[in-house]
Amino acid sequence: MAFDPNLDKNMFSESVDFEKTKITVGVFSYNESPPKLQISRENKNAEGELNFAKLGRMTKEEAEKVLPLMKKALDSM
């Protein structure tokens, strides 16, 4: 079964911008399934365009700014 974007419901999404990256916290429900938390990273290239990247590890500054977004996301679940 292939992913169908029409079945993916975005229930919450908020981002934090940093100098070279952007982290987004979202809550999604696919095909009416229980909502799930998603955290993603986009890195800025030399032209300032954003490209998807694995989140991997976060700095202390990133974690401190993302935690409040995660708490807001949990309230929407």
C-alpha positions in Angstrom: 0.0 0.0 0.0 1.5 3.3 -1.1 1.3 6.5 0.9 -1.7 8.7 0.0 -1.2 12.3 1.1 -5.0 12.8 0.9 -5.4 10.4 3.8 -2.9 12.3 6.0 -4.6 14.7 8.3 -2.5 17.5 9.9 -3.8 18.2 13.3 -1.0 20.5 14.6 2.1 22.0 13.1 4.5 24.6 14.4 8.1 25.4 13.6 11.2 27.0 15.1 13.7 28.7 12.9 17.4 28.7 13.7 20.4 30.2 11.9 21.0 27.2 9.6 18.0 24.9 10.3 14.3 24.8 10.9 12.6 22.2 13.2 8.9 21.4 12.8 6.8 19.6 15.4 3.5 18.2 14.0 0.7 15.8 14.9 -0.7 13.7 12.0 -3.4 11.1 11.7 -3.2 8.8 8.7 -6.4 7.2 7.4 -8.2 8.0 10.7 -5.6 6.2 12.8 -4.6 7.5 16.3 -2.6 10.7 16.0 1.2 10.5 16.1 3.8 13.1 16.9 6.3 14.0 14.2 9.5 16.0 14.6 11.4 17.0 11.4 14.4 19.1 10.4 15.1 21.1 7.3 18.5 22.5 6.7 19.2 25.8 4.8 21.6 25.6 1.9 23.8 28.5 0.7 20.9 30.1 -1.1 18.7 30.0 2.0 16.4 27.2 0.6 15.2 24.5 3.0 15.9 20.8 2.3 14.6 17.9 4.4 17.2 16.2 6.6 17.1 13.5 9.3 16.5 15.1 12.7 19.1 13.0 14.5 20.5 14.8 17.4 19.6 18.3 18.7 21.6 20.9 20.5 20.6 22.1 23.9 19.3 25.3 22.4 17.2 23.4 19.8 15.8 21.0 22.5 14.9 23.9 24.8 12.9 25.6 22.0 11.3 22.4 20.7 10.0 21.1 24.1 7.3 23.7 24.5 6.1 22.9 20.9 6.0 19.2 21.8 3.8 20.0 24.9 1.4 22.0 22.7 1.3 19.2 20.2 0.5 16.7 23.0 -2.5 18.8 23.9 -3.9 18.5 20.3 -3.6 14.7 20.4 
